[in-house]
Amino acid sequence: MCVSKTLVVDILTTGKLLSYCKIVTDSNSAACFLGKKSTLPYFNLILAMGKCEPVIPPTELKRNASSTAKPKSSKQPILWYNVFKFSVMHLVGLCGAYVIFLCNWKTTAFNIVYGMVGHLGITAGAHRLWSHRSFKASLPLRIFLAACNSVALQNSIYQWARDHRAHHRHSETDADPHNAKRGFFFSHMGWLLMKKHPDVLERGSKIDVSDLMADPVVAFQKKYYRWTTLVMCYVIPISICCWSWNESIIYAYFVTSLRYVISLNVTFLVNSAAHLWGNKPYDVNINPAQNLGVTLLTMGEGFHNYHHVFPHDYRTSEFGIRFNLTTAFIDLMSLLGLASNLKKVSKETVLARRSRTGDLMSAASG
């Protein structure tokens, strides 16, 4: 008994047999390499009409061979110099936490304001402008934001934006520089204490950053990064404290170090806490969440579920300037004619995405 050609064509069209099989008939044999498993009755029908023998196609053999290969280790060598550097940095910061009770109150107040200015170099600069191109900035504004970025001392604009683009493209995978699925400490700081995962190096090298080096401000800061950060992060604030109100240079140094350590960890919270805790009104299927605590500490960067769903919205939130000093700053720059082409997502698009993939209870409370 032969299997009819019509039946074979029908089966090939559906592509849904229980397994790959070879249909053997009385007159000839034909190999059918079909797709995913199914409970369709065709399989039993073929068994009744002819014979069905398992066959493993070349693609399946290749897949099986790769599955038996030794998996690539996710462990990376520890960078002990970075461990030492970060340890000393945080110890000096702890000393600064004691010194703020001894120094002039102006030193503390100045470093709070100076730290917020520096943080704009991350939030409005490296993040919203250079990583996502969510708005356009005039040359004076780009120079200002680059200087602020040097105050923050969190890698050059080029490196920060490159890593951040890789983070968005490969979020929560081994190609994500600070993959939150590896735990709070790794995503917070541990990723800087060890060599990058091979996937980060491989896939990160494919990220297009040509636009960054085409910006002379970014290229200049990258070339002279060590000098600009030394001057902007330490020399200028310490000098202002010492010359303006005769602060002790030792006190000024420790308080400045405290300001830097706090700024660093506040930024790190976006990678760790905002990827682990919070509600998800826009997409329940991703790790990033809305975290109010992180939002308040980072001048608006904690609306992270929204940001990962709509990364090119310059506001990083649908709520405008509410709890979002960075958005307020960009709006002000726009009023002054220094920022333009501010990208934002329409209310209709946001509502449609909420209803499709969001946590409706979170959306109702948000």
C-alpha positions as a printed NumPy array, in Angstrom:
array([[ 0.   ,  0.   ,  0.   ],
       [ 1.397,  3.383, -1.008],
       [ 1.059,  6.752,  0.685],
       [-0.646,  9.156, -1.697],
       [ 1.264, 12.179, -2.985],
       [-1.565, 14.431, -1.832],
       [-1.192, 13.233,  1.732],
       [ 2.576, 13.759,  1.711],
       [ 2.165, 17.293,  0.357],
       [-0.471, 17.998,  2.981],
       [ 1.829, 16.797,  5.724],
       [ 4.749, 18.808,  4.373],
       [ 2.526, 21.904,  4.292],
       [ 1.519, 21.571,  7.942],
       [ 5.042, 20.829,  9.128],
       [ 3.687, 19.499, 12.425],
       [ 4.381, 15.785, 12.831],
       [ 5.292, 14.129, 16.104],
       [ 8.917, 13.733, 15.   ],
       [11.208, 13.656, 12.027],
       [10.39 , 10.504, 10.072],
       [11.04 ,  8.562,  6.887],
       [ 7.916,  7.411,  5.108],
       [ 8.521,  4.008,  3.516],
       [ 5.961,  2.748,  1.025],
       [ 5.642, -0.381, -1.082],
       [ 6.963,  1.346, -4.185],
       [ 9.47 ,  3.882, -2.916],
       [10.652,  5.838,  0.159],
       [10.634,  9.523,  0.794],
       [12.315, 11.51 ,  3.539],
       [10.164, 14.119,  5.204],
       [12.049, 16.505,  7.414],
       [ 9.264, 18.183,  9.246],
       [ 9.177, 20.716, 12.056],
       [ 7.851, 20.861, 15.57 ],
       [ 5.887, 18.163, 17.384],
       [ 2.119, 18.   , 17.158],
       [-0.769, 15.748, 18.058],
       [-2.287, 15.92 , 14.578],
       [-3.706, 12.562, 13.356],
       [-1.463, 12.446, 10.275],
       [ 1.195, 10.476, 12.132],
       [-1.148,  7.577, 13.011],
       [-2.553,  7.651,  9.479],
       [ 0.913,  7.164,  7.985],
       [ 1.611,  4.338, 10.406],
       [-1.522,  2.612,  9.155],
       [-0.74 ,  3.16 ,  5.469],
       [ 2.957,  2.449,  5.458],
       [ 5.971,  2.457,  7.73 ],
       [ 7.508,  5.3  ,  9.673],
       [11.156,  5.088, 10.695],
       [12.925,  7.742, 12.743],
       [15.419,  9.834, 10.862],
       [17.708, 12.535, 12.224],
       [18.324, 15.278,  9.683],
       [21.748, 16.943,  9.364],
       [20.586, 20.058, 11.21 ],
       [19.421, 17.939, 14.128],
       [22.709, 16.002, 14.203],
       [24.587, 19.301, 14.35 ],
       [22.348, 20.522, 17.155],
       [22.856, 17.306, 19.132],
       [26.617, 17.517, 18.684],
       [26.69 , 21.072, 19.953],
       [24.529, 20.185, 22.938],
       [27.023, 17.537, 24.057],
       [29.93 , 19.933, 23.78 ],
       [31.353, 21.315, 26.983],
       [29.441, 24.5  , 27.885],
       [31.345, 27.761, 27.969],
       [32.157, 28.704, 31.534],
       [30.518, 31.849, 32.857],
       [33.281, 32.366, 35.397],
       [35.697, 35.153, 34.632],
       [39.055, 35.82 , 36.271],
       [38.934, 38.332, 39.107],
       [40.683, 41.654, 38.489],
       [42.461, 41.976, 41.82 ],
       [43.686, 45.484, 41.061],
       [40.064, 46.61 , 40.678],
       [39.116, 44.788, 43.886],
       [41.884, 46.64 , 45.724],
       [40.984, 49.975, 44.112],
       [37.274, 49.719, 44.912],
       [37.986, 48.53 , 48.461],
       [40.284, 51.465, 49.204],
       [37.856, 53.851, 47.521],
       [34.991, 52.745, 49.762],
       [37.141, 52.813, 52.899],
       [38.12 , 56.407, 52.125],
       [34.442, 57.161, 51.527],
       [33.595, 55.766, 54.976],
       [36.193, 58.079, 56.469],
       [34.482, 60.908, 54.62 ],
       [31.188, 59.948, 56.277],
       [32.887, 60.692, 59.631],
       [34.615, 63.858, 58.397],
       [31.326, 65.533, 57.399],
       [30.681, 65.999, 61.132],
       [34.006, 67.81 , 61.498],
       [34.297, 69.934, 58.358],
       [32.65 , 73.232, 57.476],
       [28.979, 72.711, 56.549],
       [29.655, 74.557, 53.304],
       [31.973, 71.743, 52.214],
       [29.184, 69.196, 52.599],
       [26.561, 71.415, 50.946],
       [28.873, 72.207, 48.039],
       [29.623, 68.526, 47.4  ],
       [25.915, 67.666, 47.393],
       [25.25 , 70.259, 44.689],
       [28.447, 69.402, 42.809],
       [27.499, 65.715, 42.887],
       [24.09 , 66.469, 41.379],
       [25.716, 68.492, 38.609],
       [28.087, 65.606, 37.943],
       [25.185, 63.177, 37.89 ],
       [23.644, 65.13 , 35.002],
       [26.686, 64.064, 32.994],
       [25.474, 60.486, 33.39 ],
       [21.689, 60.837, 33.225],
       [21.248, 63.597, 30.642],
       [24.626, 63.124, 28.971],
       [26.039, 59.606, 28.674],
       [22.627, 57.987, 29.027],
       [19.842, 59.938, 27.349],
       [21.896, 61.95 , 24.86 ],
       [24.818, 59.767, 23.792],
       [23.56 , 56.221, 24.49 ],
       [20.012, 56.594, 23.181],
       [20.13 , 59.772, 21.083],
       [16.768, 60.71 , 22.589],
       [17.39 , 64.411, 21.897],
       [19.862, 66.649, 20.104],
       [22.185, 68.978, 21.992],
       [24.02 , 72.065, 20.803],
       [27.81 , 72.245, 21.076],
       [27.781, 74.333, 24.305],
       [25.394, 71.851, 25.967],
       [27.474, 68.858, 24.832],
       [30.622, 70.464, 26.25 ],
       [28.837, 71.136, 29.544],
       [27.496, 67.569, 29.775],
       [30.921, 66.122, 28.927],
       [32.447, 68.187, 31.737],
       [29.732, 66.948, 34.094],
       [30.456, 63.403, 32.975],
       [34.086, 63.884, 33.979],
       [32.912, 65.034, 37.401],
       [31.021, 61.739, 37.781],
       [34.131, 59.674, 36.936],
       [32.209, 56.608, 35.702],
       [34.194, 55.802, 32.554],
       [34.354, 57.959, 29.461],
       [31.228, 58.847, 27.526],
       [32.364, 56.509, 24.755],
       [32.831, 53.481, 27.007],
       [29.721, 54.202, 29.087],
       [27.476, 54.526, 26.029],
       [28.984, 51.49 , 24.316],
       [28.388, 49.276, 27.371],
       [24.9  , 50.674, 27.808],
       [23.914, 49.945, 24.226],
       [25.161, 46.382, 24.7  ],
       [23.131, 46.179, 27.915],
       [19.918, 47.133, 26.118],
       [20.515, 44.893, 23.126],
       [21.422, 41.819, 25.197],
       [19.678, 42.565, 28.488],
       [19.879, 39.814, 31.137],
       [22.065, 37.511, 29.044],
       [25.782, 36.71 , 29.28 ],
       [26.331, 39.411, 26.651],
       [24.924, 41.992, 29.08 ],
       [27.899, 43.619, 30.88 ],
       [25.958, 43.738, 34.173],
       [23.516, 40.859, 33.796],
       [21.098, 41.135, 36.748],
       [20.308, 37.422, 36.581],
       [23.738, 36.827, 38.11 ],
       [22.623, 38.511, 41.317],
       [22.517, 41.876, 43.025],
       [26.234, 42.232, 43.754],
       [27.355, 41.27 , 40.258],
       [24.975, 43.703, 38.55 ],
       [25.758, 46.408, 41.108],
       [29.542, 46.296, 41.189],
       [30.887, 42.783, 40.675],
       [30.95 , 43.109, 36.898],
       [33.693, 45.704, 37.287],
       [35.768, 43.423, 39.505],
       [36.326, 40.669, 36.951],
       [37.158, 40.287, 33.301],
       [34.252, 40.638, 30.931],
       [32.36 , 37.538, 29.883],
       [33.448, 36.31 , 26.407],
       [29.934, 37.009, 25.103],
       [30.212, 40.637, 26.219],
       [33.458, 41.02 , 24.299],
       [32.204, 39.195, 21.215],
       [28.802, 40.816, 20.86 ],
       [29.871, 44.153, 22.291],
       [32.397, 44.494, 19.485],
       [29.489, 44.45 , 17.032],
       [27.706, 47.403, 18.629],
       [27.695, 50.417, 16.314],
       [29.409, 53.329, 18.068],
       [30.556, 55.218, 14.981],
       [28.286, 58.135, 15.878],
       [30.07 , 58.56 , 19.198],
       [33.533, 58.989, 17.758],
       [32.087, 61.275, 15.097],
       [31.28 , 63.719, 17.898],
       [34.427, 65.79 , 18.586],
       [33.334, 66.386, 22.19 ],
       [33.168, 62.642, 22.869],
       [36.457, 62.03 , 21.042],
       [38.226, 64.776, 23.039],
       [36.943, 63.495, 26.371],
       [37.94 , 59.932, 25.508],
       [41.465, 61.011, 24.549],
       [42.055, 63.115, 27.662],
       [39.759, 61.257, 30.044],
       [42.266, 60.644, 32.857],
       [43.259, 64.296, 33.04 ],
       [39.74 , 65.698, 32.739],
       [38.385, 63.394, 35.469],
       [41.271, 64.135, 37.822],
       [40.679, 67.864, 37.451],
       [36.869, 67.843, 37.416],
       [36.249, 65.167, 40.035],
       [38.95 , 66.077, 42.577],
       [41.15 , 69.121, 41.887],
       [38.407, 71.692, 41.245],
       [36.043, 70.779, 44.132],
       [38.885, 70.461, 46.649],
       [40.359, 73.789, 45.51 ],
       [36.993, 75.566, 45.774],
       [36.483, 74.287, 49.322],
       [39.986, 75.276, 50.414],
       [40.102, 78.717, 48.771],
       [36.519, 79.829, 49.326],
       [36.066, 79.106, 53.053],
       [39.517, 77.923, 54.156],
       [38.574, 74.273, 54.474],
       [41.285, 71.811, 55.465],
       [42.642, 70.089, 52.372],
       [42.388, 66.749, 54.205],
       [38.74 , 67.318, 55.087],
       [37.998, 68.51 , 51.559],
       [39.616, 65.389, 50.108],
       [37.658, 62.96 , 52.291],
       [34.311, 64.667, 51.72 ],
       [34.981, 64.803, 47.981],
       [35.763, 61.072, 48.063],
       [32.52 , 60.405, 49.924],
       [30.604, 62.349, 47.301],
       [32.215, 60.282, 44.546],
       [31.517, 56.921, 46.226],
       [27.873, 57.831, 46.845],
       [27.441, 59.011, 43.238],
       [28.982, 55.792, 41.956],
       [26.721, 53.52 , 44.014],
       [23.623, 55.544, 43.215],
       [24.242, 54.972, 39.505],
       [24.935, 51.28 , 40.141],
       [21.485, 50.928, 41.72 ],
       [19.928, 51.393, 38.288],
       [21.743, 48.265, 37.095],
       [20.979, 46.237, 40.214],
       [17.943, 47.312, 42.272],
       [15.934, 48.627, 39.316],
       [16.452, 45.295, 37.559],
       [15.387, 43.213, 40.541],
       [12.662, 45.   , 42.522],
       [ 9.611, 47.029, 41.562],
       [ 6.404, 46.84 , 39.563],
       [ 6.094, 46.285, 35.827],
       [ 3.139, 48.189, 34.35 ],
       [ 4.524, 48.129, 30.785],
       [ 6.017, 44.661, 30.331],
       [ 5.861, 41.838, 32.872],
       [ 8.165, 39.674, 30.755],
       [11.374, 41.635, 31.397],
       [13.478, 42.167, 34.516],
       [13.642, 46.006, 34.629],
       [11.043, 47.478, 36.975],
       [ 9.681, 50.789, 38.233],
       [11.598, 51.538, 41.432],
       [10.661, 54.766, 43.212],
       [13.653, 54.718, 45.549],
       [16.082, 54.499, 42.652],
       [14.093, 57.186, 40.812],
       [14.512, 59.659, 43.659],
       [18.214, 58.933, 44.133],
       [19.117, 59.088, 40.442],
       [17.119, 62.147, 39.396],
       [14.623, 60.145, 37.356],
       [16.391, 56.99 , 36.16 ],
       [14.335, 54.489, 38.169],
       [11.339, 54.294, 35.818],
       [13.171, 51.336, 34.369],
       [10.336, 49.143, 33.113],
       [ 9.176, 52.072, 30.985],
       [12.713, 52.854, 29.855],
       [13.466, 49.345, 28.602],
       [10.17 , 49.235, 26.713],
       [10.607, 52.747, 25.248],
       [14.379, 53.408, 25.401],
       [14.353, 56.375, 23.007],
       [11.918, 58.48 , 25.033],
       [14.012, 61.337, 26.448],
       [11.828, 61.452, 29.589],
       [12.436, 57.755, 30.515],
       [ 8.904, 57.977, 31.958],
       [ 5.372, 58.847, 30.916],
       [ 5.01 , 61.227, 33.882],
       [ 7.08 , 64.122, 32.57 ],
       [ 9.092, 65.967, 35.234],
       [ 7.486, 64.215, 38.211],
       [10.35 , 62.785, 40.313],
       [12.501, 63.4  , 37.243],
       [14.976, 66.269, 37.591],
       [16.855, 65.125, 34.498],
       [13.771, 65.561, 32.333],
       [13.225, 68.992, 33.888],
       [16.817, 69.9  , 33.005],
       [16.411, 68.785, 29.374],
       [13.119, 70.684, 29.118],
       [14.872, 73.806, 30.406],
       [17.672, 73.373, 27.857],
       [15.018, 73.058, 25.156],
       [13.392, 76.323, 26.271],
       [16.799, 77.998, 26.087],
       [17.325, 76.675, 22.57 ],
       [20.215, 74.374, 23.568],
       [18.326, 71.089, 23.104],
       [16.028, 70.049, 20.284],
       [14.275, 67.05 , 18.668],
       [13.136, 65.694, 22.009],
       [11.787, 62.209, 21.301],
       [ 8.812, 60.902, 23.239],
       [ 6.255, 58.148, 22.942],
       [ 2.6  , 59.017, 22.421],
       [ 0.084, 58.383, 25.175],
       [-1.85 , 56.055, 22.877],
       [ 1.229, 53.893, 22.261],
       [ 1.954, 53.686, 25.984],
       [-1.619, 52.667, 26.831],
       [-1.673, 50.076, 24.056],
       [ 1.562, 48.513, 25.31 ],
       [ 0.293, 48.547, 28.904],
       [-2.843, 46.639, 27.958],
       [-0.916, 44.154, 25.852],
       [ 2.08 , 43.187, 28.023],
       [ 1.883, 45.144, 31.269],
       [ 0.833, 44.216, 34.773],
       [-2.656, 45.74 , 34.811],
       [-2.678, 46.006, 38.601],
       [ 0.601, 47.956, 38.478],
       [-0.777, 50.133, 35.69 ],
       [-3.88 , 50.9  , 37.721],
       [-1.857, 51.893, 40.78 ],
       [ 0.788, 53.759, 38.744]])
